[in-house]
Amino acid sequence: MTAAPTPGSGRAEPVRDTAPAGDPAPAGDPAPAGDPAPAGDPAPAGDTAPAATPEGRTPPRRAVTVLAVVALTLLAADLATKHLALVNLSDREPVRLLGGAVYLNLTRNSGAAWSIGADHTWVFPLITIGVVGWILWMALRLRSLPWAISLGLVLGGALGNLMDRIFRAPGWFVGHVVDMVSLFDPYGRVWPVFNVADSALVSGVILAVLLELTGRQRDGSRVGADATGTDAAPADATPAVTTDRRESA
């Protein structure tokens, strides 16, 4: 008689599906990311625009043009008024204008104001040529419109009287300057008799002094102002510092 099999512990064990101990099941191939988009060449920036002229500065060509126009205009006005004075005021009494504030009286001056240096007429053309040369040299780096006007006034006045010194009687480089305007007295006893060239010279020098006093430079800059046109950062300003703190795991 054969014995029945022993049922074991008497409890049913739950059935568990376990994966084989081999390689884990693949999670699936990731979707192909594809080739990265080509960065390509950077877009051309195009032609670089010319740098803007800093505020307060005039392009060199414009400054020189203004200087030349002012000088030539004054030279033409000076020559024209001297011609009119020679034609209309020769051999006649002074002409009284504005109730005696202005007189027109033709005079010839071999020297400077109040006939200073009348015995050394040849010196004045040399001084004038030096002034003209200095102005032309300054024009090479001129960037200021007010300075262009100032130097144009001086240049026009200097050239007007230089023409008299070179070409008028009594001879080359010893010519006498033609003057015709007298203030408050017909014979220049209150103020020296002058002409258009003298007026331009004085006006140009006064304007130059004002420009120097206000700190305006011939290159268009201004003393005490930042060259870039922006305020400089305070000397005690400290740049902000960001501290990156990292805690260890």
C-alpha positions as CSV (number, residue, x, y, z in Angstrom):
1,M,0.0,0.0,0.0
2,T,1.5,3.2,-1.0
3,A,1.5,6.2,1.4
4,A,-0.1,9.5,0.3
5,P,2.2,12.5,-0.2
6,T,2.5,14.8,2.8
7,P,0.8,18.1,2.0
8,G,3.7,20.1,3.4
9,S,3.4,23.0,5.8
10,G,-0.3,23.3,5.2
11,R,-0.2,27.0,3.9
12,A,-0.5,28.0,0.3
13,E,2.5,30.2,-0.8
14,P,1.6,33.1,-3.1
15,V,2.9,32.8,-6.6
16,R,5.3,35.6,-7.6
17,D,6.4,36.4,-11.2
18,T,10.0,37.4,-10.9
19,A,12.2,38.5,-13.8
20,P,15.2,36.4,-14.6
21,A,18.4,37.4,-12.9
22,G,20.0,38.2,-16.2
23,D,20.2,41.5,-17.9
24,P,17.5,44.0,-17.0
25,A,14.8,44.6,-19.5
26,P,15.6,47.4,-21.9
27,A,13.8,50.6,-21.1
28,G,13.5,51.3,-24.8
29,D,15.8,53.2,-27.1
30,P,15.5,56.9,-26.6
31,A,14.1,58.9,-29.4
32,P,16.9,60.0,-31.7
33,A,17.7,63.6,-30.9
34,G,18.8,64.1,-34.5
35,D,21.7,66.2,-35.6
36,P,22.0,69.6,-33.9
37,A,20.9,72.5,-36.0
38,P,23.9,74.0,-37.6
39,A,24.8,77.3,-36.0
40,G,25.8,78.6,-39.4
41,D,27.9,81.7,-40.0
42,P,26.9,84.8,-38.0
43,A,24.7,87.2,-39.9
44,P,26.8,89.9,-41.5
45,A,26.7,93.1,-39.6
46,G,26.9,95.1,-42.7
47,D,29.1,98.1,-43.2
48,T,30.1,99.7,-40.0
49,A,28.5,103.1,-39.7
50,P,31.0,105.9,-39.2
51,A,31.5,107.0,-35.7
52,A,29.3,109.9,-34.7
53,T,31.0,113.2,-34.0
54,P,31.1,113.8,-30.3
55,E,28.7,116.5,-29.0
56,G,30.2,120.0,-29.3
57,R,32.6,119.0,-32.1
58,T,32.4,120.0,-35.7
59,P,33.6,117.9,-38.6
60,P,37.1,119.1,-39.7
61,R,36.0,120.0,-43.3
62,R,33.0,122.0,-42.1
63,A,35.2,123.9,-39.5
64,V,37.8,124.8,-42.1
65,T,35.0,125.8,-44.6
66,V,33.5,128.2,-42.1
67,L,36.9,129.7,-41.3
68,A,37.6,130.3,-45.0
69,V,34.2,131.8,-45.7
70,V,34.4,134.2,-42.8
71,A,37.9,135.3,-43.7
72,L,37.2,135.8,-47.5
73,T,34.0,137.6,-46.8
74,L,35.7,140.1,-44.4
75,L,38.6,140.5,-46.8
76,A,36.2,141.4,-49.7
77,A,34.3,143.8,-47.4
78,D,37.5,145.5,-46.3
79,L,38.8,145.9,-49.8
80,A,35.5,147.3,-51.0
81,T,35.1,149.8,-48.2
82,K,38.7,151.0,-48.7
83,H,38.0,151.5,-52.4
84,L,34.9,153.5,-51.6
85,A,36.7,155.6,-49.1
86,L,39.5,156.5,-51.5
87,V,36.9,157.4,-54.2
88,N,34.4,159.4,-52.0
89,L,36.4,160.8,-49.1
90,S,39.6,162.1,-50.7
91,D,40.2,165.8,-50.3
92,R,37.0,166.5,-48.4
93,E,36.0,167.3,-44.8
94,P,35.0,164.5,-42.4
95,V,31.5,163.2,-42.8
96,R,29.5,163.4,-39.6
97,L,27.1,160.5,-38.9
98,L,24.7,159.5,-36.0
99,G,24.9,162.9,-34.4
100,G,28.6,162.9,-34.1
101,A,29.0,159.4,-32.8
102,V,30.7,158.3,-36.0
103,Y,32.8,160.3,-38.5
104,L,34.1,159.2,-41.9
105,N,37.5,160.6,-42.5
106,L,40.1,159.2,-44.9
107,T,43.5,158.7,-43.3
108,R,46.6,156.7,-44.1
109,N,48.4,155.0,-41.2
110,S,52.0,153.8,-41.5
111,G,52.0,152.2,-38.1
112,A,49.6,150.5,-35.7
113,A,46.8,152.1,-33.6
114,W,47.5,155.7,-32.8
115,S,50.4,155.5,-35.3
116,I,52.5,153.3,-33.0
117,G,55.6,152.1,-34.8
118,A,55.2,154.5,-37.7
119,D,58.9,154.5,-38.3
120,H,59.1,150.7,-38.6
121,T,56.4,149.9,-41.1
122,W,58.3,146.9,-42.5
123,V,57.9,145.1,-39.1
124,F,54.1,144.8,-39.4
125,P,53.9,142.7,-42.6
126,L,56.3,140.2,-41.0
127,I,54.2,140.0,-37.9
128,T,51.0,139.6,-40.0
129,I,52.6,136.8,-42.1
130,G,53.4,135.0,-38.9
131,V,49.9,135.3,-37.6
132,V,48.5,134.0,-40.9
133,G,50.8,131.0,-40.8
134,W,49.8,130.2,-37.2
135,I,46.1,130.3,-38.2
136,L,46.6,128.0,-41.1
137,W,48.5,125.5,-38.9
138,M,45.7,125.6,-36.3
139,A,43.2,124.9,-39.1
140,L,44.7,121.4,-39.5
141,R,43.2,120.3,-36.2
142,L,40.2,122.7,-35.9
143,R,37.0,121.0,-34.7
144,S,35.2,123.9,-33.1
145,L,32.7,126.1,-34.9
146,P,33.1,129.1,-32.5
147,W,36.9,128.9,-32.9
148,A,36.4,128.7,-36.7
149,I,34.5,132.0,-36.6
150,S,37.1,133.6,-34.3
151,L,40.1,132.5,-36.4
152,G,38.2,133.5,-39.6
153,L,37.7,137.0,-38.2
154,V,41.4,137.3,-37.3
155,L,42.5,135.9,-40.6
156,G,40.3,138.2,-42.7
157,G,41.4,141.2,-40.8
158,A,45.1,140.3,-41.0
159,L,44.9,139.7,-44.7
160,G,43.0,143.0,-45.3
161,N,45.7,145.1,-43.7
162,L,48.5,142.9,-45.2
163,M,47.3,143.8,-48.7
164,D,47.8,147.5,-47.8
165,R,51.2,146.9,-46.4
166,I,52.4,145.1,-49.5
167,F,50.7,146.8,-52.4
168,R,49.8,150.4,-51.4
169,A,52.0,153.5,-51.5
170,P,54.7,154.4,-50.8
171,G,56.1,150.9,-51.7
172,W,56.3,147.2,-51.2
173,F,56.0,146.0,-47.6
174,V,56.0,149.7,-46.4
175,G,52.6,150.6,-47.6
176,H,50.2,152.7,-45.5
177,V,46.9,151.2,-44.3
178,V,43.8,153.0,-45.4
179,D,41.5,153.9,-42.4
180,M,38.3,155.9,-42.5
181,V,36.1,155.4,-39.4
182,S,36.5,157.6,-36.3
183,L,34.4,157.5,-33.1
184,F,33.2,160.7,-31.3
185,D,35.8,162.8,-33.0
186,P,36.6,163.4,-36.6
187,Y,40.4,163.1,-36.2
188,G,40.8,160.1,-34.0
189,R,41.5,161.9,-30.7
190,V,39.0,159.7,-28.7
191,W,39.5,156.4,-30.5
192,P,42.0,155.5,-33.2
193,V,40.7,155.8,-36.8
194,F,40.1,152.3,-38.0
195,N,38.7,150.2,-40.9
196,V,36.8,146.9,-41.4
197,A,39.9,144.8,-41.1
198,D,40.7,146.4,-37.7
199,S,37.2,145.7,-36.5
200,A,37.4,142.1,-37.6
201,L,40.8,141.6,-35.8
202,V,39.5,143.1,-32.5
203,S,36.2,141.1,-32.7
204,G,38.1,137.8,-33.4
205,V,40.5,138.4,-30.5
206,I,37.7,139.2,-28.1
207,L,35.8,136.0,-29.1
208,A,39.0,134.0,-28.7
209,V,39.5,135.3,-25.2
210,L,35.9,134.4,-24.3
211,L,36.3,130.9,-25.6
212,E,39.5,130.4,-23.6
213,L,37.8,131.7,-20.4
214,T,34.9,129.3,-20.9
215,G,37.2,126.4,-21.4
216,R,36.4,125.7,-25.1
217,Q,39.2,124.1,-27.0
218,R,40.0,124.4,-30.7
219,D,39.6,120.6,-31.1
220,G,35.9,120.9,-29.9
221,S,36.5,119.6,-26.4
222,R,35.8,121.6,-23.2
223,V,38.0,121.8,-20.2
224,G,36.5,119.9,-17.2
225,A,34.0,117.9,-19.3
226,D,34.2,114.2,-20.0
227,A,35.5,113.6,-23.5
228,T,32.7,111.0,-24.1
229,G,30.0,113.4,-23.0
230,T,29.0,111.3,-20.0
231,D,29.6,111.9,-16.3
232,A,32.5,110.0,-14.8
233,A,31.7,107.5,-12.1
234,P,32.3,108.8,-8.5
235,A,35.7,108.0,-7.2
236,D,34.4,106.3,-4.1
237,A,31.9,104.1,-5.9
238,T,32.5,100.4,-5.2
239,P,31.2,97.8,-7.6
240,A,28.7,95.4,-6.2
241,V,30.1,91.9,-5.4
242,T,27.9,88.8,-5.4
243,T,29.0,86.1,-3.1
244,D,28.3,82.6,-4.2
245,R,28.0,80.3,-1.2
246,R,27.7,76.6,-1.7
247,E,27.0,74.2,1.1
248,S,28.6,70.8,1.0
249,A,26.2,67.9,0.8
